[in-house]
Amino acid sequence: MEDCAVVIRGLVSRWHADPARLALRGAGAGGATALGVLAGTDACAAAAVYAPVTDLAGGRAGAVDLSSNAGVAPLVDSPSHAPRQNRK
């Protein structure tokens, strides 16, 4: 994941971007990479992912383990915290 962060930092430096306003996006393995960069580096502030390859219980090779990262939280952690229009 650090190699992705290095590229992001290079682009930030070249284009004078604010990492606090950057987000990554990805699907499948790209989603796992986006989550890994978000969880393991300070290169970006958010990630939008679709069907990421993750292993929240930990242990499978090739999967991103986010179970021990207290800095990454779900956008909506329970139905009671969901915006009113999304509640059923």
ZIZI-V846698 format. One record per run of one state. SS is the DSSP state (A for helix, B for strand, O for the rest). FROM is the first residue (numbers start at 1). LEN is the number of residues. If there is no record, write none. Layout:
BEGIN
[[SS:FROM:LEN] [SS:FROM:LEN]]
END
This chain:
BEGIN
[[O:1:1] [A:2:14] [O:16:3] [A:19:3] [O:22:1] [B:23:5] [O:28:1] [A:29:12] [O:41:5] [B:46:5] [O:51:3] [B:54:1] [O:55:9] [B:64:1] [O:65:14] [A:79:3] [O:82:2] [A:84:3] [O:87:2]]
END
